[in-house]
Amino acid sequence: MTNQVLAETTASVSELKKNPMRTVAAGEGFAVAILNRNEPAFYCVPARTYEALLDKLEDLELNAIADARSGQPAIKVKLDEL
């Protein structure tokens, strides 16, 4: 069975064990596919990239909520009432 590798950079589990920080750096800010027996086992993602991914997911969720509520009538509220 063939698997799609969704990263430009790959490394073996052995390489990751030898030097984890070098493996992450090899991706130059992008995910590194970690291979086990030439099949992707998981992706090693730098912290900054992971945080950006979570921010985008949160934005998508908030946009979906806003879109769902777009047809609802507006309710005027005074700041003192909050």
DAWO-V189959 format. One record per pair of residues at least 4 apart in sequence whose C-alpha atoms are under 7 Angstrom apart, sorted by sequence separation. I is the first residue (numbers start at 1). J is the second residue. If there is no record, write none. Layout:
BEGIN
i & j
I & J
I & J
END
This chain:
BEGIN
i & j
11 & 15
12 & 16
13 & 17
14 & 18
15 & 19
16 & 20
19 & 23
20 & 24
21 & 25
22 & 26
27 & 31
35 & 39
36 & 40
45 & 49
46 & 50
47 & 51
48 & 52
49 & 53
50 & 54
51 & 55
52 & 56
53 & 57
54 & 58
55 & 59
56 & 60
57 & 61
58 & 62
59 & 63
60 & 64
61 & 65
62 & 66
63 & 67
64 & 68
65 & 69
66 & 70
77 & 81
11 & 16
27 & 32
35 & 40
36 & 41
45 & 50
34 & 40
35 & 41
16 & 23
33 & 40
34 & 41
24 & 32
34 & 42
33 & 42
34 & 43
33 & 43
34 & 44
32 & 43
33 & 44
11 & 23
31 & 43
32 & 44
31 & 44
32 & 45
31 & 45
30 & 45
31 & 46
30 & 46
29 & 46
9 & 27
30 & 49
24 & 44
29 & 49
11 & 32
13 & 34
10 & 32
11 & 33
12 & 34
13 & 35
24 & 46
9 & 32
10 & 33
11 & 34
12 & 35
13 & 36
7 & 31
9 & 33
10 & 34
11 & 35
12 & 36
7 & 32
10 & 35
7 & 33
5 & 33
5 & 40
3 & 39
END
